[in-house]
Amino acid sequence: MTKIAIVTGASRGLGRNTALSIARHGGDVVLTYQRRGEDAEAVVAEINAMGRKAIAFQLDTGNIADFAPFTERLRTALRETWQRDTFDHLVNNAGHGDYALIEQTTEAQFDGLVNVHFKGVYFLTQALLPLIVDGGRIVNLSSGLTRVSYPGYAAYAAVKSAVEVLSVYMAKELGSRGIAVNTVAPGAIATDFGGGAVRDNPEVNKIFADMTALGRTGLPDDIGPMIASLLSEDNRWVNAQRIEVSGGQGI
């Protein structure tokens, strides 16, 4: 049976690459987006062109009130598109970059990071647990910044650290259902994330490239295929792990 994966925040960047990589590995994809509907539909078209199935839903992962109606839309879509009541894999990827020194961080910035990167991951997973098949997989996205510090990233790294701890507890509590849960922690990636700081600012790019053993910053193609591989049966015994994919950043 074809595996179905949900990838949040898949209209751009790592989420887009992950969705396409899953399709290349033979999976179907339900992807979510917050604002970029046209971009999300372009990803759907690319996946459909591969001979796989994909659909896109709008979802604000920082707004818990959206989760119940999203779950019902998903339940309907699973039945109508796949004639199933369950899906196999959840990739909690959606996020945003909001960076400031500790003395300059506002409460609104802090709350926004918590709501999207931690609270949203916690309660969206909770809402979807009845639909995840026993033996399924969950991947939560973290960051290399939970291990290697850089000024201005304290709040962002802190909520990502919370996700890493949450992943271990998910693995423990969901183990009786055969659901494996892991964290993937990318290093610095050249995308439009965080205003494109790594991609578009040569100075920032060089700082992180110089911190990396392989001598460059990462690309979406360095991350998406790894996540798709982690979801495969080849990695069925990998569980409760923080897997950094950073090219050797900060070693």
C-alpha positions, 0 to 999 in steps of 0.5 A: 500500500502506498504510504501517505505523508503529511508535511507542514509548511511545504510550499517552500524551502525544506518542506517543499523539498521534503514533499518532493523527495517523499514523492520521488521515493514513491509516497503520496503527500498531503502538504500544508501552507500558511499563505503561499497557496499558489506555491503549494499548488505548484508543489502539488502539480510537480508531485502529480507529474511524477505519477504520485498523488498530492493535495494541499490545505491551508493551515496556520500551525501557530493557531490551535483553533485551526487544528480540529477543522483541519483534521476533519478536512484531512479525514474527508480527503483521505477517504475521497482521495485514497479510500483510507481513514489513516495516514502513515507519516507526519513531518512537523516542518512548518516554521519561521525565523525570528531572530534578536538578541536576548535583550532586544527580543519582544514578548510577541516574537517569543510567543510567535516562536513558541506557538509555531515551533513548539505548542503547534507541534505538540497539539497538531500531533495530538489532534492527528494521533487518531489518524496516524496508522499504527507503525507510522512515523513522526519527524519533528524539525529542529536546528543545529543551533540547539548544539552550536550557539550564535548570537541572536538565536536564543529564543529560536534555539530554545523552542527547538530544544523543547521540540527535541525533548518532546520528540523523545517523550513522543517516542516513549508514549507512542511506542506501544503503537509502533510509531517511531519519532525522531528529530532532524536538525539541519544546520545552516541552509540557504533558503528564504527562511528567516528572511533569507539571511543565510542565502542572501547575506554573503557575510552570514553565509561565510560565517556558517560555511567556515563553521562547517567541516564540508566548507559550505552551507547546506541546500534543501537537497541536502535535507529533504532526501534524508527525511524521505530516507528516514521514513523508509523501511530501511530506517524502521529501527531508528527511534527517539534520535536527534539526527543532525544534518549539517555537513559537520557544523561546529565540530 
